[in-house]
Every structure is written in structure tokens, then in C-alpha cells.
Amino acid sequence: MITIYQFESSPLCEKVRRILGYKGIEYQIHEVDRSKAQELKHVSPFGKFPAIDDDGVSVCDSTDIAYYLDNKFAQRPLIPADPILAAQMHIIEDWADESLYFYEITMRLSWEHNARHTIKAIMSTLPKHLTEEQALALVLAGSQQLVAAQGLGRKTQQQVVADVQRHLKAIAALLKQSKWLVGDSISLADIAVLSQLNCLLYAREVVDAIKQYPDIVSWAERVDRVAPAKP
Ligand SMILES: N[C@@H](CCC(=O)N[C@@H](CS)C(=O)NCC(=O)O)C(=O)O
């Protein structure tokens, strides 16, 4: 049986759950306590999650996990066989993981009005001794430090919203030509982008912006239906 070591609220962990959901692979969840992450070096030597344990084989990094699962469980492939489509898929997946990811950290976790709303939703996955105010203070401090170092945290909120509007416009343009982001079937690109978008939707600015893009909303429902995040 596969065990996923995760932080429930992480988009990269959601991405792995969706891959497992799409392929119909049974799994169990180990919710990682951040203060004890060092005790899990056998599954994730760098202390980053998601990581999986597949009957003694451990793999960490959501992209490495995706390739491992696609190779081992060939049913319902998510990595296109065609090299051009595989390259397009790779570029979009990496953009979701490495660019959209920092937008969701910035907007969902480092802006207080959205972080308050997020904390309420993820409180059950945080250490029990924390009050909501303590959790909020920790999340704000950690995320603000991260995005200041990365760079997005130094932009104004208005600039960040404008960036996200450009990202949404690009996704919508791809969806005008196909039901899926790459080629004519679902791929890892759809799952990676949806997982980030779901976290971005904790930001009220994204909830407002997405109203202009009904194609994105129906695509998100389509991906969620075939690649559910919940077992
Ligand atoms: N490239 C990795 C990134 C994983 C990652 O950054 N995970 C975050 C949660 S979303 C984490 O473990 N953070 C804890 C830390 O950095 O100590 C992947 O795709 O899995």
C-alpha cells in the first residue's frame, strides 16, 4: 500500500493525491507534523513534502513521484507518449509548481485578509496546541519571509493581482482550443495547474478574477471529476 507523507494544505501534496485518484490507486495518508519532519528523513531526506513510501520504496518531490507512479502504474497515463506533448506538459507543470506556487503562498498565506480565512479551513491539520491567532501569526511570518526572499513579496498587492490575471488569461487561451491544457487528453499539466489554482482560490482577489473565465471553471470541474484529491 502506498503512503503519502503530506501537509494537507499543500498544493504539491494535493497534486500527488490527484495523480493517485486519477489512476485509481489506493493509498493512506500520513499527515506530517512540521516539528517532527526531521524524523522522516528516511522518506524525505530534505524534509520537504510530499513524499511517498511504496512498500519500502520512497520517492520525494511531486514531479519525481508523478514520473515514478506513471512508470509503475501505466494505466491511465498522465505523461504524454509524444515527445512534443511531453515537453509542453513538462513546461506547464514546472510553471505551476515553481511560479504559480509562489503566487498562492503570497496571496493565500502572506496577505492577512486571506490568511485568516485559510487558517480557519486548515486549523484541523495544524498542531493542536496552537490557537487560531498563534497559527495565523506563524503562517504570516513564515510565508512573508519566504516570498520576500523569493521576490513576489516585494511587489504591491495590485501588481501581484495583475500578474495572476495574466496567468488566468493564458490558461483560458489554452482552453479555447482544447478541453485540456496539453493535447486532447488530461495530463500532469492539468493536475499541477488545478492543484495550485485551488489554493489560489482562497484569495478573494482570485475568486473575483476567475469570474471572467467560465472556461477555466468548467475545466477545473472536469479535472476534479476525473482526478479527485480525496480518496
Ligand atoms: N519541488 C518540491 C517542493 C516541495 C515543497 O516545497 N513542499 C513544501 C510544502 S508545499 C514543504 O515541504 N515545505 C517545508 C519546508 O520547506 O521545510 C515538490 O514538488 O514536491
The ligand as a Gaussian input file, in Angstrom:
#p B3LYP/6-31G(d) Opt

LIG

0 1
 N        9.686000      20.609000      -5.553000
 C        9.051000      20.012000      -4.399000
 C        8.686000      21.110000      -3.400000
 C        8.048000      20.573000      -2.128000
 C        7.792000      21.672000      -1.136000
 O        8.328000      22.790000      -1.237000
 N        6.976000      21.353000      -0.151000
 C        6.685000      22.294000       0.914000
 C        5.206000      22.244000       1.239000
 S        4.256000      22.846000      -0.128000
 C        7.458000      21.875000       2.153000
 O        7.665000      20.716000       2.390000
 N        7.868000      22.838000       2.961000
 C        8.528000      22.573000       4.220000
 C        9.910000      23.105000       4.256000
 O       10.365000      23.733000       3.287000
 O       10.548000      22.901000       5.292000
 C        7.828000      19.207000      -4.867000
 O        7.318000      19.458000      -5.980000
 O        7.402000      18.289000      -4.152000

